[in-house]
Amino acid sequence: MSTVKYSKELPVYRDVDVLVVGAGPAGIGAAVCAARNGAKTFVFDSAGCVGGMATNGLVGPFMTVYDAKSEKQIIKGIFEEIVDRMIERGGAIHPSEVRSGSSRAGFYIIGHDHVGPFDHETFKLVATEMILESGAELLLHTQFVDVLKEGDRIAGVIIANKDGMSVIRAKIIIDCTGDADVAARSGVRYELGRVEDGNMQPATLFFRVCNVDSERLAAHIKEHEHEIKPFYGPFSWLIREKQDEWDVPRAEVCLFESPEPGEYRLNVTRILDVDGTKAEDLTRAELEGMKQVHKVFDFLKKYAAGFENAKFMGTASTIGIRETRHIEGLYRLTADDVINCRVTDDTIAVMATNMDTHNRNDPGGTYFTLENGPYFGVPYPCLVPKGVSNLLVAGRAISADARAGAAIRMIPCCIVFGQAAGTAAALAIKDGRTPADVDVKGLRETLKEQGAFLGD
């Protein structure tokens, strides 16, 4: 590839304490909590709204926020506040009310007890209100471009939008891009997918349908429940019977009823060998996902009980990427940590989300449940990348191996990682410390004061 040299003097758009790059689930938690804890906070996103995969990606419901025995809610804090505010607007159902095997749990029995259905438009509204109420400044339609480095710190973040290019300077930056774009541009080391073979979990384009006869659908699935393999969703029997008409590399139909009866989000399409850090791969995934969506809908309309009069509502505005970069942090969460339900004294969140590893070798995905404890902890050092002194990372790109990463990539997890990162950044600025030197005991106390459950 040939190159050109480009040089330009850029204006400084803002000087702030904390800059949050990306306003998806992690970015929402980070921006709100940094601002609430006294930091002058700025958050921007490339999209025209906040929420990331929870809005533009149509991803839902919230995966379980309870312990492994489905007895106690363990993901709380700002996540709980978001849910409560959505419930007040009629746009969500509390996870405590949704049990496994129901339509809102996708008819799954294992790993889907106490999921949280929500309306993505209500999430968008509530999250935007919370950001602005916190005092954080929000800028949309703005793309992250690059970083300016001075030694081991980021001196500025280059952005681009309709106004042109400019620089935001901040004392601490929180990377909530999902793909660790800021960390990667800053020289932080990372693993891309699974190190053993470079495999990354397949991409999915969500879509929505309405006017589904839920009673008829549920009755049909009840008749065939003996045919649902563990960790698979319904309609695998139809796919086997009509395999000549099923041209999607997935052996189940993953569908969840929304708070609005008869309206479903479908997580069915599967696009293999997609590197979500490459624009050409993302483009291919969008186009292939759109083709698969209509194949799936036509198939269900033709053969699935309850879908006879279903209406197509539309696809997500962006492809869903499950996995890309895993940064190298001060601590690396491992599958062994998850399986053995370790909770250390520097834990900033506990969760019991299972290792849900979609892969090309199993059309239903590989699923590992927690058997050795009620939950596992995520240590604060997983959010602190090596090599850059004023950077934190929140969201699915935190420091974890690929299998552990499959257990911490869900939306509620990302929200509370953002809460921890935003709070840590604000405390670091108050105390004149770097993120690596934050008083973790003080951070944990502050998180608990803000409603977080940390396992003690």
C-alpha positions in Angstrom: 0.0 0.0 0.0 1.4 3.4 -1.0 1.5 6.2 1.6 1.2 9.9 1.8 2.4 12.3 4.4 -0.3 14.4 6.1 0.3 17.2 8.6 -2.2 19.7 10.1 -2.4 22.0 13.1 -5.5 21.1 15.1 -7.6 23.2 17.5 -8.2 22.0 21.0 -11.9 21.3 21.4 -12.0 20.7 25.1 -9.8 20.4 28.2 -11.4 18.0 30.7 -10.7 15.8 33.7 -12.1 12.6 32.2 -12.7 11.8 28.6 -14.9 8.7 27.8 -14.5 7.4 24.3 -17.7 5.6 23.2 -21.2 6.0 24.7 -22.3 2.4 24.6 -23.2 0.5 27.8 -19.7 0.8 29.3 -19.4 4.5 28.2 -22.8 5.3 29.8 -21.6 3.8 33.2 -18.2 5.5 32.9 -19.5 9.0 32.0 -22.3 9.1 34.6 -20.1 7.8 37.4 -17.1 10.0 36.6 -19.3 13.1 36.6 -21.2 12.1 39.7 -18.0 11.7 41.5 -16.9 15.2 40.7 -14.8 14.9 37.6 -15.3 17.3 34.6 -16.4 14.7 32.1 -16.8 14.6 28.4 -18.1 11.6 26.4 -18.5 11.2 22.6 -19.7 8.6 20.2 -19.7 8.0 16.5 -23.4 7.2 16.3 -26.4 9.5 16.5 -27.5 8.3 19.9 -26.1 6.7 23.0 -26.4 3.0 23.9 -24.2 1.2 21.4 -25.3 -2.4 21.0 -28.2 -1.9 23.4 -29.8 0.6 21.1 -28.3 0.6 17.6 -27.5 -3.1 17.8 -31.0 -4.1 19.1 -29.2 -6.5 21.5 -31.5 -7.7 24.3 -32.6 -8.8 26.8 -30.1 -8.1 29.5 -28.5 -11.4 30.3 -28.9 -12.7 33.8 -27.8 -10.4 36.7 -28.4 -13.1 39.3 -26.0 -15.6 41.0 -25.5 -19.1 39.6 -28.3 -20.5 41.7 -30.7 -17.7 40.5 -31.3 -16.7 44.2 -29.7 -13.3 44.5 -29.3 -10.3 42.2 -25.6 -9.5 42.1 -25.2 -7.0 39.3 -26.7 -3.8 40.7 -25.4 -0.2 41.1 -26.0 2.0 38.1 -27.4 -1.0 36.1 -30.2 -1.3 38.6 -30.9 2.5 38.4 -31.2 2.3 34.6 -33.6 -0.6 34.8 -35.7 1.1 37.5 -36.0 4.2 35.5 -37.0 2.3 32.4 -39.6 0.4 34.4 -41.1 3.7 35.5 -41.6 4.6 31.8 -43.1 1.2 31.0 -40.1 0.2 28.9 -38.6 -2.7 30.8 -39.5 -5.7 33.0 -37.4 -6.3 36.1 -35.1 -9.4 35.9 -36.7 -10.7 39.1 -39.9 -11.2 37.3 -38.6 -13.2 34.3 -37.9 -16.9 34.8 -36.2 -19.4 32.5 -38.3 -21.3 29.9 -40.5 -18.3 29.3 -40.9 -16.4 26.0 -39.0 -13.5 27.4 -36.1 -15.8 28.3 -36.1 -17.2 24.8 -37.6 -20.5 26.0 -34.1 -21.4 27.3 -33.9 -23.4 30.6 -30.2 -23.2 31.3 -28.3 -19.9 31.8 -31.3 -17.6 31.1 -33.1 -17.3 34.4 -33.8 -13.7 35.5 -33.0 -12.0 32.2 -34.2 -8.4 31.8 -36.4 -7.5 28.7 -36.3 -3.9 27.8 -37.3 -1.5 25.0 -34.2 -0.1 23.2 -35.9 3.3 22.6 -36.6 3.6 26.4 -33.0 2.6 27.1 -31.8 5.3 24.7 -33.9 8.0 26.4 -33.1 7.0 30.0 -29.3 6.6 29.4 -29.2 10.0 27.6 -31.1 11.7 30.5 -28.7 10.1 33.1 -25.6 11.3 31.2 -26.9 14.9 31.0 -28.2 15.0 34.5 -24.8 13.9 35.8 -23.2 17.0 34.4 -21.2 15.1 31.7 -21.0 16.7 28.3 -22.1 14.6 25.4 -21.1 14.9 21.7 -22.5 12.6 19.1 -21.6 12.0 15.4 -18.0 12.2 16.4 -15.3 9.7 15.4 -12.2 8.7 17.3 -9.2 9.1 15.0 -5.9 8.8 17.0 -4.0 9.7 20.1 -1.2 12.1 20.8 1.4 10.6 23.1 3.9 12.2 25.5 6.0 9.5 27.0 3.8 6.9 28.6 0.7 9.1 28.7 -1.9 10.2 26.2 -1.7 14.0 25.8 -4.7 14.3 23.6 -7.3 12.4 21.6 -7.9 13.4 18.0 -11.5 13.4 16.9 -13.3 14.1 13.6 -16.8 15.2 12.8 -18.7 17.7 10.6 -16.7 20.5 12.1 -13.4 18.9 11.0 -10.6 17.5 13.1 -9.7 18.7 16.6 -8.1 17.5 19.9 -9.6 16.8 23.3 -7.1 16.9 26.2 -7.9 15.0 29.4 -6.2 13.9 32.5 -7.6 10.4 32.2 -9.1 8.7 29.2 -11.5 5.7 29.5 -11.6 3.5 26.4 -15.2 2.3 26.0 -15.0 1.6 22.2 -15.7 -2.1 22.7 -12.7 -2.9 20.5 -10.0 -1.1 22.6 -9.4 1.3 19.7 -7.8 3.9 21.9 -5.6 1.4 23.7 -4.5 -0.1 20.5 -3.6 3.3 19.0 -1.7 4.1 22.2 0.5 1.1 21.8 -1.1 -1.2 24.4 -0.5 -4.8 23.7 -3.5 -7.0 23.1 -4.7 -10.4 21.9 -7.1 -10.6 18.9 -9.6 -13.3 19.6 -8.4 -16.7 20.8 -4.6 -16.8 20.8 -4.5 -20.6 20.1 -5.9 -20.2 16.5 -6.9 -16.5 16.1 -10.6 -17.4 16.0 -13.1 -14.7 16.9 -16.7 -15.3 17.8 -19.0 -14.9 14.8 -21.0 -11.7 14.2 -24.8 -11.4 14.4 -27.2 -8.9 12.9 -30.3 -8.7 15.2 -33.7 -8.0 13.8 -37.2 -7.5 15.2 -40.7 -8.8 14.3 -44.1 -8.2 15.7 -47.6 -9.7 15.5 -46.4 -13.1 16.7 -49.0 -15.3 18.3 -47.0 -16.0 21.5 -49.5 -18.5 22.9 -49.4 -20.6 19.8 -45.6 -20.3 19.7 -45.2 -21.3 23.3 -47.6 -24.3 22.9 -45.7 -25.5 19.9 -42.3 -25.3 21.7 -43.8 -27.0 24.7 -44.8 -29.9 22.5 -41.2 -30.2 21.2 -39.3 -29.3 24.4 -37.8 -32.8 24.5 -36.0 -32.0 21.3 -34.3 -28.9 22.6 -30.7 -29.8 23.3 -29.0 -28.2 26.3 -27.9 -24.6 25.6 -29.8 -24.6 22.3 -32.9 -22.6 21.5 -36.1 -23.8 19.9 -36.9 -24.8 16.3 -33.9 -27.0 15.8 -36.4 -29.7 14.7 -37.6 -27.5 11.9 -34.1 -26.7 10.8 -33.3 -30.4 10.7 -36.5 -31.2 8.8 -36.1 -28.4 6.3 -32.4 -28.2 6.1 -32.5 -27.8 2.3 -34.2 -24.5 2.9 -32.0 -23.3 5.8 -28.9 -21.6 4.6 -27.6 -20.1 7.9 -24.7 -21.7 9.9 -26.8 -22.0 13.1 -28.9 -24.9 14.3 -31.3 -23.0 16.5 -33.6 -19.9 16.6 -32.7 -17.6 19.5 -35.6 -15.3 20.0 -36.8 -13.2 23.0 -40.1 -11.6 23.5 -39.9 -7.9 24.3 -41.9 -6.1 27.0 -44.5 -5.5 24.3 -46.4 -8.8 23.8 -46.0 -10.4 20.4 -42.8 -8.4 19.6 -39.6 -10.4 19.4 -35.9 -9.7 19.0 -34.1 -12.4 17.0 -30.5 -13.3 17.5 -30.1 -15.9 14.8 -27.9 -14.8 12.0 -24.3 -16.0 12.1 -21.5 -14.5 10.0 -18.2 -16.3 10.3 -14.6 -15.2 10.1 -15.3 -11.5 10.8 -12.5 -9.3 12.2 -14.4 -6.5 13.8 -11.4 -4.2 13.7 -11.4 -4.2 9.9 -13.8 -2.0 7.9 -13.9 -4.4 4.9 -14.9 -7.3 7.2 -17.5 -5.2 8.9 -19.0 -4.3 5.5 -19.1 -7.9 4.5 -20.8 -8.8 7.8 -23.5 -6.2 7.3 -24.3 -7.3 3.8 -24.3 -11.0 4.7 -26.2 -10.4 7.9 -28.9 -8.6 5.9 -29.3 -11.5 3.5 -29.5 -14.0 6.4 -32.1 -12.0 8.2 -34.6 -12.2 5.4 -33.8 -15.9 4.9 -34.6 -16.5 8.6 -37.7 -14.4 8.6 -39.1 -16.1 5.4 -38.3 -19.5 6.9 -40.1 -18.8 10.2 -43.1 -17.2 8.4 -43.4 -20.3 6.3 -42.9 -23.0 8.9 -42.9 -21.8 12.5 -46.1 -21.9 14.6 -47.1 -18.5 15.7 -45.3 -16.7 12.9 -48.0 -17.0 10.3 -49.1 -13.4 10.6 -45.8 -12.0 11.9 -44.6 -8.6 10.5 -41.0 -7.7 9.9 -40.0 -4.5 11.8 -36.4 -4.0 10.7 -32.8 -4.9 11.4 -30.3 -3.4 13.8 -28.5 -0.4 12.4 -25.1 -2.1 13.1 -23.7 -5.5 13.0 -23.2 -7.1 16.5 -19.6 -8.0 17.2 -19.0 -10.4 20.1 -15.2 -10.4 20.3 -12.2 -8.5 19.0 -9.3 -7.3 21.1 -8.5 -8.4 24.7 -6.0 -5.8 26.1 -3.0 -6.7 28.2 -3.8 -5.3 31.6 -2.2 -5.4 35.0 -4.2 -8.6 35.6 -5.6 -11.0 33.1 -8.9 -12.7 34.0 -8.7 -16.4 33.0 -11.2 -19.1 32.3 -9.8 -20.8 35.4 -10.8 -17.7 37.5 -14.3 -17.9 36.1 -14.8 -21.7 36.4 -13.5 -21.7 40.0 -15.6 -18.6 40.9 -12.6 -16.6 42.4 -13.4 -13.4 44.1 -10.3 -11.4 45.1 -10.0 -8.5 47.5 -9.6 -6.1 44.5 -12.8 -7.1 42.9 -14.9 -4.3 41.4 -17.8 -6.4 40.1 -19.1 -9.9 40.6 -21.2 -11.8 38.0 -22.5 -15.3 37.2 -22.8 -14.9 33.4 -21.7 -18.2 31.8 -19.0 -18.6 29.2 -21.1 -18.4 26.1 -18.6 -19.1 23.3 -20.1 -19.0 19.9 -17.8 -20.6 17.4 -17.6 -22.0 13.9 -17.3 -25.6 15.0 -20.6 -25.8 16.9 -23.8 -24.4 15.2 -25.3 -24.1 18.7 -22.3 -22.5 20.4 -20.2 -23.9 23.3 -21.6 -23.1 26.7 -20.0 -23.5 30.1 -22.0 -23.0 33.3 -20.8 -22.0 36.7 -20.7 -25.1 39.0 -18.1 -24.2 41.7 -19.7 -21.1 43.4 -22.3 -18.5 43.2 -20.3 -16.0 41.1 -16.9 -14.9 40.1 -15.1 -11.5 40.6 -13.5 -9.2 38.1 -10.4 -7.5 39.6 -9.8 -3.8 39.1 -6.4 -4.4 37.4 -8.2 -6.0 34.5 -9.3 -2.4 33.6 -5.8 -1.0 33.8 -3.7 -1.5 30.6 0.0 -1.9 30.8 2.2 0.8 29.2 -0.1 3.9 29.3 -0.3 5.7 32.6 -3.6 7.7 32.1 -5.8 5.2 30.4 -8.5 2.8 31.6 -10.5 0.3 29.5 -14.1 -0.7 30.2 -16.4 -3.1 28.3 -15.7 -6.4 26.6 -12.1 -5.5 25.7 -10.8 -5.6 29.3 -7.9 -7.8 30.1 -9.2 -11.4 29.9 -8.4 -14.6 27.9 -10.9 -15.5 25.2 -12.9 -18.0 27.2 -13.2 -15.7 30.2 -14.0 -12.9 27.8 -17.0 -14.9 26.7 -18.4 -14.6 30.2 -18.0 -10.8 30.7 -19.1 -9.4 27.3 -22.8 -9.0 28.2 -24.4 -5.6 28.5 -24.9 -5.5 32.3 -21.3 -6.5 32.8 -20.1 -3.7 30.5 -22.3 -1.2 32.3 -20.8 -2.0 35.7 -17.3 -2.1 34.3 -18.0 1.5 33.2 -19.2 2.4 36.6 -16.0 1.1 38.2 -13.8 2.8 35.6 -15.6 6.2 35.8 -15.5 6.1 39.6 -11.8 5.1 39.6 -10.9 7.9 37.2 -12.7 10.5 39.4 -11.0 9.2 42.5 -7.6 9.2 40.8 -8.0 12.9 39.8 -9.1 13.9 43.3 -6.1 12.2 44.9 -3.6 13.2 42.2 -2.9 9.6 41.2 -2.7 7.5 38.1 -5.3 4.8 37.5 -2.8 2.1 38.4 -2.2 3.8 41.8 -5.9 4.2 42.7 -6.7 3.2 46.3 -8.7 0.1 45.4 -10.1 -0.2 49.0 -11.5 3.3 48.7 -12.8 2.6 45.2 -14.6 -0.5 46.5 -16.1 1.4 49.3 -17.3 4.1 47.0 -18.8 1.6 44.6 -20.7 -0.1 47.4 -22.0 3.3 48.5 -23.3 3.7 45.0 -25.2 0.4 45.2 -22.7 -2.1 43.8 -22.6 -5.6 45.2 -19.0 -6.9 45.4 -19.6 -10.3 47.0 -19.2 -9.5 50.7 
